[in-house]
């Protein structure tokens, strides 16, 4: 089939490669290059870089709201558009232009965790299961009917970065299967069980040691590797990237030995952390030349 692919981050790349291996990708839409690094040089999105490697045409409009952009999209004569974390709202004329419409790979089992941060929110909420859904896009936010889904358990020690990689692979395999079987019946989402995965706010990232250990652990794992849950250690902001529940109790924030920290109830053991300006390190490596204070902020 003639496919338009629309995506931006690394999460979208496996799907692009899977679709391009089986179908004719007539154009790739992605976010414009962004200034990054010390020199603020324009950096291509991961999807843009992968598309160029595959020899595909790339477009990166700032918006799809104007008639010219919509006409250019429709002129591609696509059978279907595959959308994976693209980053722009698609107007109705764009949604309706391809023969089979626009199909979105969403990283949750809908209607749970519609919205921007479904993987983070699933871990932070303590969900035991998640997955990917292929949804027929419509004007509402992740409200469209579902063509297919695949489920997976969330590992007890899994962080968002781990789960993101697994779901990216699952989504790539699922969309390739769906494209081979179009047209497929689309099942409306249930009206019960709707939750919204709001974009992560930086204010959420500071660890409150007064919380129960289970909540602290889920916060750390849900925000790892980005933006990273953090605490203050002698005035220095330190990101905690991996933790697990541990035995022990004490005043919230008390260091119980090694990198084991008391919470409002229970304790967590820090397995990996990152000091300001440093690379992520395993806890044992981090503590070789660093003595923790008795209390963390």
HELIX and SHEET records of a PDB file:
HELIX    1   1 UNK A   10  UNK A   22  1                                  13    
HELIX    2   2 UNK A   46  UNK A   53  1                                   8    
HELIX    3   3 UNK A   67  UNK A   74  1                                   8    
HELIX    4   4 UNK A   92  UNK A   97  1                                   6    
HELIX    5   5 UNK A  118  UNK A  124  1                                   7    
HELIX    6   6 UNK A  160  UNK A  181  1                                  22    
HELIX    7   7 UNK A  202  UNK A  205  5                                   4    
HELIX    8   8 UNK A  213  UNK A  222  1                                  10    
HELIX    9   9 UNK A  283  UNK A  286  1                                   4    
HELIX   10  10 UNK A  287  UNK A  289  5                                   3    
SHEET    1   A 7 UNK A  58  UNK A  59  0                                        
SHEET    2   A 7 UNK A  24  UNK A  29  1                                        
SHEET    3   A 7 UNK A   2  UNK A   7  1                                        
SHEET    4   A 7 UNK A  80  UNK A  84  1                                        
SHEET    5   A 7 UNK A 102  UNK A 106  1                                        
SHEET    6   A 7 UNK A 129  UNK A 136 -1                                        
SHEET    7   A 7 UNK A 146  UNK A 153 -1                                        
SHEET    1   B 2 UNK A  34  UNK A  36  0                                        
SHEET    2   B 2 UNK A  41  UNK A  43 -1                                        
SHEET    1   C 2 UNK A 114  UNK A 115  0                                        
SHEET    2   C 2 UNK A 196  UNK A 197  1                                        
SHEET    1   D 4 UNK A 229  UNK A 233  0                                        
SHEET    2   D 4 UNK A 236  UNK A 246 -1                                        
SHEET    3   D 4 UNK A 267  UNK A 274 -1                                        
SHEET    4   D 4 UNK A 260  UNK A 262 -1                                        
SHEET    1   E 4 UNK A 229  UNK A 233  0                                        
SHEET    2   E 4 UNK A 236  UNK A 246 -1                                        
SHEET    3   E 4 UNK A 267  UNK A 274 -1                                        
SHEET    4   E 4 UNK A 281  UNK A 282 -1                                        
END                                                                             
